[in-house]
Each structure stands twice: as structure tokens, then as C-alpha cells.
């Protein structure tokens, strides 16, 4: 995938991105919302192996803004359904409206690739993400309360969202 819009670039992750991804994924402040307040304890070599095995059905993407890596996204197709995830990992680029633009570009591309439904999950406490998803037209399907425990032994709840192609509310 290679999407360019103004100062935004969304591209396939490459082996040369492994150090940056490891830095983000091992950072508890970046990963806490996903239930990993201590990070995920991975390394560059593992990430390089993952990147080698990606296909157009399942991939991690890098998000760049003005030439700087600021986050990552991923997707995985299952027939005509596609699960996505996004993290603006550099906190100085959060709360600037970039997430909504980036997600719109990403989702439009996934629909072009054959997705009929896009779905995702987020932590019930991640209100900022829920706000963005709902502004884009995602519908809350259900909430699983206290469904898993994070690294600190704290119960976590998950919100499930989905979006059909005709429901996308574009940022434009």
C-alpha cells in the first residue's frame, strides 16, 4: 500500500522500519491503551521476520507526516471483512486531526481492495479513539466488560466497532 495525501504518507512497513516499530511497541506509554503498559517485549529481529511474512491480506503500515514516522497501522482481511488497528505513536502528533484524515484514506483504500465491512476493537477507556471512530461513521456493535486482564492485573473492557462502505463519513 502506498497512499500520499498532502504531507501524509501511508506505506507498507519494511525491514528498515523494525527498529522504530520495536521502539514504539516496547514503550508502555504507546502501548498502554492496547493493554500493554509495559510494552510488548519484542525486538528488531522478530519484527523483521514478521514483515517478511506479510501479504496483501495482512500487513503493517507506517504512517509518515512531513517525512517523519509518526505511527503505524495494520490490517487483516478475512474474506470481505477487514480488521484494522492504528496508533499515532508520536504523542506530539496526537489531537491534531491527523488520525481522522489518515483513517479515512486507509479505509477508502481497503474498500477498494474488496472489503465490505471494516471492523476494529478499542479499549473502553480510550474515549479519544472512540470519538474519532464514531465521527467516521463506525457503529458500536457491543462492549465486552472486564473481558481480559492487562499486564498490571487490571480488568479491561473492549468496544467492538464496524463500518460498511456506504457508512463512511469522509474527512473532506
Phi and psi restraints in degrees (value plus and minus 20) as a CYANA .aco file:
   2 UNK   PHI    -169.7  -129.7
   2 UNK   PSI      81.4   121.4
   3 UNK   PHI    -137.8   -97.8
   3 UNK   PSI     107.5   147.5
   4 UNK   PHI    -141.5  -101.5
   4 UNK   PSI     109.5   149.5
   5 UNK   PHI    -166.9  -126.9
   5 UNK   PSI      93.3   133.3
   6 UNK   PHI      31.5    71.5
   6 UNK   PSI    -140.7  -100.7
   7 UNK   PHI    -112.1   -72.1
   7 UNK   PSI     -11.2    28.8
   8 UNK   PHI    -122.7   -82.7
   8 UNK   PSI     114.9   154.9
   9 UNK   PHI    -148.2  -108.2
   9 UNK   PSI     106.9   146.9
  10 UNK   PHI    -135.3   -95.3
  10 UNK   PSI     100.9   140.9
  11 UNK   PHI    -161.5  -121.5
  11 UNK   PSI     140.6   180.6
  12 UNK   PHI     -80.3   -40.3
  12 UNK   PSI     118.6   158.6
  13 UNK   PHI     -87.1   -47.1
  13 UNK   PSI     123.4   163.4
  14 UNK   PHI    -139.8   -99.8
  14 UNK   PSI     146.0   186.0
  15 UNK   PHI     -76.3   -36.3
  15 UNK   PSI     -52.4   -12.4
  16 UNK   PHI     -87.9   -47.9
  16 UNK   PSI     -31.4     8.6
  17 UNK   PHI    -108.9   -68.9
  17 UNK   PSI     -25.5    14.5
  18 UNK   PHI     -78.4   -38.4
  18 UNK   PSI     -60.3   -20.3
  19 UNK   PHI     -83.7   -43.7
  19 UNK   PSI     -63.5   -23.5
  20 UNK   PHI     -85.2   -45.2
  20 UNK   PSI     -64.8   -24.8
  21 UNK   PHI     -82.1   -42.1
  21 UNK   PSI     -62.7   -22.7
  22 UNK   PHI     -81.4   -41.4
  22 UNK   PSI     -61.8   -21.8
  23 UNK   PHI     -79.9   -39.9
  23 UNK   PSI     -66.9   -26.9
  24 UNK   PHI     -86.9   -46.9
  24 UNK   PSI     -68.8   -28.8
  25 UNK   PHI     -88.1   -48.1
  25 UNK   PSI     -43.5    -3.5
  26 UNK   PHI    -111.3   -71.3
  26 UNK   PSI     -22.3    17.7
  27 UNK   PHI    -112.9   -72.9
  27 UNK   PSI      92.1   132.1
  28 UNK   PHI     -79.0   -39.0
  28 UNK   PSI     -51.6   -11.6
  29 UNK   PHI     -89.2   -49.2
  29 UNK   PSI     -48.8    -8.8
  30 UNK   PHI    -100.1   -60.1
  30 UNK   PSI     -58.3   -18.3
  31 UNK   PHI    -117.1   -77.1
  31 UNK   PSI     -25.0    15.0
  32 UNK   PHI     -77.3   -37.3
  32 UNK   PSI     -61.4   -21.4
  33 UNK   PHI     -82.2   -42.2
  33 UNK   PSI     -43.0    -3.0
  34 UNK   PHI    -113.9   -73.9
  34 UNK   PSI     -15.6    24.4
  35 UNK   PHI      75.8   115.8
  35 UNK   PSI      -6.9    33.1
  36 UNK   PHI    -143.7  -103.7
  36 UNK   PSI      49.3    89.3
  37 UNK   PHI     -84.6   -44.6
  37 UNK   PSI     -31.9     8.1
  38 UNK   PHI    -127.1   -87.1
  38 UNK   PSI      -7.7    32.3
  39 UNK   PHI      58.7    98.7
  39 UNK   PSI    -199.6  -159.6
  40 UNK   PHI    -125.3   -85.3
  40 UNK   PSI     -19.0    21.0
  41 UNK   PHI      34.8    74.8
  41 UNK   PSI      38.3    78.3
  42 UNK   PHI    -135.7   -95.7
  42 UNK   PSI    -199.3  -159.3
  43 UNK   PHI    -163.5  -123.5
  43 UNK   PSI     150.1   190.1
  44 UNK   PHI     -78.2   -38.2
  44 UNK   PSI     -61.7   -21.7
  45 UNK   PHI     -83.4   -43.4
  45 UNK   PSI     -63.7   -23.7
  46 UNK   PHI     -80.9   -40.9
  46 UNK   PSI     -63.0   -23.0
  47 UNK   PHI     -86.4   -46.4
  47 UNK   PSI     -60.5   -20.5
  48 UNK   PHI     -79.4   -39.4
  48 UNK   PSI     -61.3   -21.3
  49 UNK   PHI     -83.5   -43.5
  49 UNK   PSI     -62.5   -22.5
  50 UNK   PHI     -80.2   -40.2
  50 UNK   PSI     -66.8   -26.8
  51 UNK   PHI     -79.9   -39.9
  51 UNK   PSI     -60.5   -20.5
  52 UNK   PHI     -79.9   -39.9
  52 UNK   PSI     -52.1   -12.1
  53 UNK   PHI    -111.0   -71.0
  53 UNK   PSI     -22.9    17.1
  54 UNK   PHI     -88.9   -48.9
  54 UNK   PSI     131.3   171.3
  55 UNK   PHI    -152.1  -112.1
  55 UNK   PSI     159.8   199.8
  56 UNK   PHI     -90.1   -50.1
  56 UNK   PSI     -27.2    12.8
  57 UNK   PHI    -109.7   -69.7
  57 UNK   PSI     -40.5    -0.5
  58 UNK   PHI    -175.5  -135.5
  58 UNK   PSI     101.6   141.6
  59 UNK   PHI    -177.7  -137.7
  59 UNK   PSI     133.6   173.6
  60 UNK   PHI    -124.2   -84.2
  60 UNK   PSI     120.0   160.0
  61 UNK   PHI    -141.1  -101.1
  61 UNK   PSI     129.4   169.4
  62 UNK   PHI    -118.2   -78.2
  62 UNK   PSI     123.5   163.5
  63 UNK   PHI    -129.9   -89.9
  63 UNK   PSI     102.9   142.9
  64 UNK   PHI    -138.2   -98.2
  64 UNK   PSI     124.6   164.6
  65 UNK   PHI    -152.3  -112.3
  65 UNK   PSI     101.8   141.8
  66 UNK   PHI      31.9    71.9
  66 UNK   PSI      20.9    60.9
  67 UNK   PHI      61.8   101.8
  67 UNK   PSI     -18.5    21.5
  68 UNK   PHI    -132.3   -92.3
  68 UNK   PSI     113.2   153.2
  69 UNK   PHI     -88.5   -48.5
  69 UNK   PSI     103.3   143.3
  70 UNK   PHI    -141.6  -101.6
  70 UNK   PSI     -29.1    10.9
  71 UNK   PHI    -199.4  -159.4
  71 UNK   PSI    -195.1  -155.1
  72 UNK   PHI    -164.7  -124.7
  72 UNK   PSI     136.8   176.8
  73 UNK   PHI    -156.5  -116.5
  73 UNK   PSI     143.9   183.9
  74 UNK   PHI    -166.4  -126.4
  74 UNK   PSI     139.2   179.2
  75 UNK   PHI    -167.2  -127.2
  75 UNK   PSI     135.1   175.1
  76 UNK   PHI    -167.7  -127.7
  76 UNK   PSI     100.2   140.2
  77 UNK   PHI    -103.5   -63.5
  77 UNK   PSI     123.7   163.7
  78 UNK   PHI    -156.7  -116.7
  78 UNK   PSI      80.3   120.3
  79 UNK   PHI      38.2    78.2
  79 UNK   PSI    -142.7  -102.7
  80 UNK   PHI    -120.5   -80.5
  80 UNK   PSI      -4.2    35.8
  81 UNK   PHI    -126.6   -86.6
  81 UNK   PSI     124.8   164.8
  82 UNK   PHI    -156.3  -116.3
  82 UNK   PSI     104.0   144.0
  83 UNK   PHI    -113.9   -73.9
  83 UNK   PSI     117.5   157.5
  84 UNK   PHI    -147.7  -107.7
  84 UNK   PSI     142.2   182.2
  85 UNK   PHI    -167.7  -127.7
  85 UNK   PSI     131.8   171.8
  86 UNK   PHI    -166.5  -126.5
  86 UNK   PSI     123.8   163.8
  87 UNK   PHI    -160.0  -120.0
  87 UNK   PSI     103.1   143.1
  88 UNK   PHI    -107.4   -67.4
  88 UNK   PSI      80.0   120.0
  89 UNK   PHI     -99.9   -59.9
  89 UNK   PSI     -50.7   -10.7
  90 UNK   PHI    -104.5   -64.5
  90 UNK   PSI      87.1   127.1
  91 UNK   PHI     -77.9   -37.9
  91 UNK   PSI     -46.0    -6.0
  92 UNK   PHI     -90.1   -50.1
  92 UNK   PSI     -30.0    10.0
  93 UNK   PHI    -126.4   -86.4
  93 UNK   PSI     -16.4    23.6
  94 UNK   PHI    -103.4   -63.4
  94 UNK   PSI     139.3   179.3
  95 UNK   PHI      43.6    83.6
  95 UNK   PSI       8.0    48.0
  96 UNK   PHI    -139.6   -99.6
  96 UNK   PSI     -14.2    25.8
  97 UNK   PHI      64.9   104.9
  97 UNK   PSI     -20.9    19.1
  98 UNK   PHI     -87.7   -47.7
  98 UNK   PSI     -58.2   -18.2
  99 UNK   PHI     -77.2   -37.2
  99 UNK   PSI     -63.0   -23.0
 100 UNK   PHI     -85.2   -45.2
 100 UNK   PSI     -63.0   -23.0
 101 UNK   PHI     -85.2   -45.2
 101 UNK   PSI     -67.5   -27.5
 102 UNK   PHI     -81.5   -41.5
 102 UNK   PSI     -65.7   -25.7
 103 UNK   PHI     -82.6   -42.6
 103 UNK   PSI     -60.0   -20.0
 104 UNK   PHI     -81.3   -41.3
 104 UNK   PSI     -67.6   -27.6
 105 UNK   PHI     -79.0   -39.0
 105 UNK   PSI     -66.6   -26.6
 106 UNK   PHI     -82.3   -42.3
 106 UNK   PSI     -69.3   -29.3
 107 UNK   PHI     -84.4   -44.4
 107 UNK   PSI     -62.4   -22.4
 108 UNK   PHI     -78.9   -38.9
 108 UNK   PSI     -60.5   -20.5
 109 UNK   PHI     -85.8   -45.8
 109 UNK   PSI     -60.9   -20.9
 110 UNK   PHI     -84.5   -44.5
 110 UNK   PSI     -57.4   -17.4
 111 UNK   PHI     -84.4   -44.4
 111 UNK   PSI     -59.5   -19.5
 112 UNK   PHI     -82.4   -42.4
 112 UNK   PSI     -51.2   -11.2
 113 UNK   PHI     -99.8   -59.8
 113 UNK   PSI     -22.3    17.7
 114 UNK   PHI      94.8   134.8
 114 UNK   PSI     -21.2    18.8
 115 UNK   PHI     -86.5   -46.5
 115 UNK   PSI     118.2   158.2
 116 UNK   PHI    -123.6   -83.6
 116 UNK   PSI     -49.0    -9.0
 117 UNK   PHI    -156.4  -116.4
 117 UNK   PSI     113.0   153.0
 118 UNK   PHI    -127.0   -87.0
 118 UNK   PSI     113.9   153.9
 119 UNK   PHI    -154.6  -114.6
 119 UNK   PSI     138.8   178.8
 120 UNK   PHI    -178.0  -138.0
 120 UNK   PSI     145.7   185.7
 121 UNK   PHI    -147.2  -107.2
 121 UNK   PSI     134.6   174.6
 122 UNK   PHI    -168.7  -128.7
 122 UNK   PSI     140.8   180.8
 123 UNK   PHI     -89.6   -49.6
 123 UNK   PSI     118.6   158.6
 124 UNK   PHI     -76.4   -36.4
 124 UNK   PSI     -50.3   -10.3
 125 UNK   PHI     -99.4   -59.4
 125 UNK   PSI     -29.7    10.3
 126 UNK   PHI    -106.8   -66.8
 126 UNK   PSI      51.7    91.7
 127 UNK   PHI     -85.7   -45.7
 127 UNK   PSI     -53.9   -13.9
 128 UNK   PHI     -81.1   -41.1
 128 UNK   PSI     -66.2   -26.2
 129 UNK   PHI     -84.7   -44.7
 129 UNK   PSI     -63.5   -23.5
 130 UNK   PHI     -79.3   -39.3
 130 UNK   PSI     -59.7   -19.7
 131 UNK   PHI     -80.2   -40.2
 131 UNK   PSI     -66.1   -26.1
 132 UNK   PHI     -83.2   -43.2
 132 UNK   PSI     -67.3   -27.3
 133 UNK   PHI     -79.9   -39.9
 133 UNK   PSI     -63.9   -23.9
 134 UNK   PHI     -88.3   -48.3
 134 UNK   PSI     -54.4   -14.4
 135 UNK   PHI     -85.3   -45.3
 135 UNK   PSI     -47.7    -7.7
 136 UNK   PHI    -103.8   -63.8
 136 UNK   PSI     -27.4    12.6
 137 UNK   PHI      86.0   126.0
 137 UNK   PSI     -20.2    19.8
 138 UNK   PHI     -81.5   -41.5
 138 UNK   PSI     121.7   161.7
 139 UNK   PHI    -125.7   -85.7
 139 UNK   PSI     114.5   154.5
 140 UNK   PHI     -93.4   -53.4
 140 UNK   PSI     102.5   142.5
 141 UNK   PHI    -112.2   -72.2
 141 UNK   PSI     -65.8   -25.8
 142 UNK   PHI    -187.4  -147.4
 142 UNK   PSI     147.7   187.7
 143 UNK   PHI    -146.4  -106.4
 143 UNK   PSI     108.6   148.6
 144 UNK   PHI    -121.8   -81.8
 144 UNK   PSI      84.9   124.9
 145 UNK   PHI     -98.7   -58.7
 145 UNK   PSI     119.2   159.2
 146 UNK   PHI      26.1    66.1
 146 UNK   PSI      25.1    65.1
 147 UNK   PHI    -108.3   -68.3
 147 UNK   PSI     -33.5     6.5
 148 UNK   PHI    -177.1  -137.1
 148 UNK   PSI     149.7   189.7
 149 UNK   PHI    -140.5  -100.5
 149 UNK   PSI     111.6   151.6
 150 UNK   PHI     -99.8   -59.8
 150 UNK   PSI    -196.0  -156.0
 151 UNK   PHI     -83.4   -43.4
 151 UNK   PSI     -40.2    -0.2
 152 UNK   PHI    -116.0   -76.0
 152 UNK   PSI     -15.2    24.8
 153 UNK   PHI      63.0   103.0
 153 UNK   PSI      -6.6    33.4
 154 UNK   PHI    -112.5   -72.5
 154 UNK   PSI     113.0   153.0
 155 UNK   PHI     -85.1   -45.1
 155 UNK   PSI     119.9   159.9
 156 UNK   PHI    -145.8  -105.8
 156 UNK   PSI     128.6   168.6
 157 UNK   PHI    -137.9   -97.9
 157 UNK   PSI     124.7   164.7
 158 UNK   PHI    -136.6   -96.6
 158 UNK   PSI     116.6   156.6
 159 UNK   PHI    -125.6   -85.6
 159 UNK   PSI     111.7   151.7
 160 UNK   PHI    -123.4   -83.4
 160 UNK   PSI     111.3   151.3
 161 UNK   PHI    -145.7  -105.7
 161 UNK   PSI     131.9   171.9
 162 UNK   PHI    -164.6  -124.6
 162 UNK   PSI     139.0   179.0
 163 UNK   PHI    -163.7  -123.7
 163 UNK   PSI     109.3   149.3
 164 UNK   PHI    -115.6   -75.6
 164 UNK   PSI     136.2   176.2
 165 UNK   PHI     -74.8   -34.8
 165 UNK   PSI     -63.7   -23.7
 166 UNK   PHI     -95.2   -55.2
 166 UNK   PSI     -22.0    18.0
 167 UNK   PHI    -120.2   -80.2
 167 UNK   PSI     -28.1    11.9
 168 UNK   PHI     -84.2   -44.2
 168 UNK   PSI     107.5   147.5
 169 UNK   PHI    -122.5   -82.5
 169 UNK   PSI      83.4   123.4
 170 UNK   PHI     -87.8   -47.8
 170 UNK   PSI     134.3   174.3
 171 UNK   PHI     -92.3   -52.3
 171 UNK   PSI     -36.1     3.9
